[in-house]
Amino acid sequence: MPTIEYEASVGVGDGSGNLLVHGSYDAVKRVQAIILENERLRRMQAFNGLTPAEVERLALLVEEMGEAAQVIGKVLRHGFESYHPEDAERTPNRKLLEKELGDVNAAVNLMTRSSDLDAGSIFHACADKSKRVEQYLHHN
Ligand SMILES: [Mg+2]
């Protein structure tokens, strides 16, 4: 049974950008396979450095924020107490907005529990905004 020689030396050579690999045919093929696998893995990495779990949590957040924005549009067009004419339960827009804002909060909580975001920073930003916005409101 033939043995396979896997020992190879790898170098950058004369600076021309070429990678030099010395060894048996099998060793060179093995180095090539490693390089191609590394290239394949590098192409699979997200350009933004996000993990699939972080992307999923951000997708949930933006989805829920979109749903909240949609209900805000309904409130602005038809009022808090209005409801969809085909809604047999006559759920007012106010309740729909409360539900969607709760969904947004749940997405934020998921991100803070996963250490994507810092809950303390969000709390302080909320407190600061609450103070600053007062002076710019047209109605009290
Ligand atoms: Mg929702």
Residues whose N, C-alpha, C, O or C-beta is under 5 A from the ligand:
A	BS01	MG	E64 E67 E100 D103
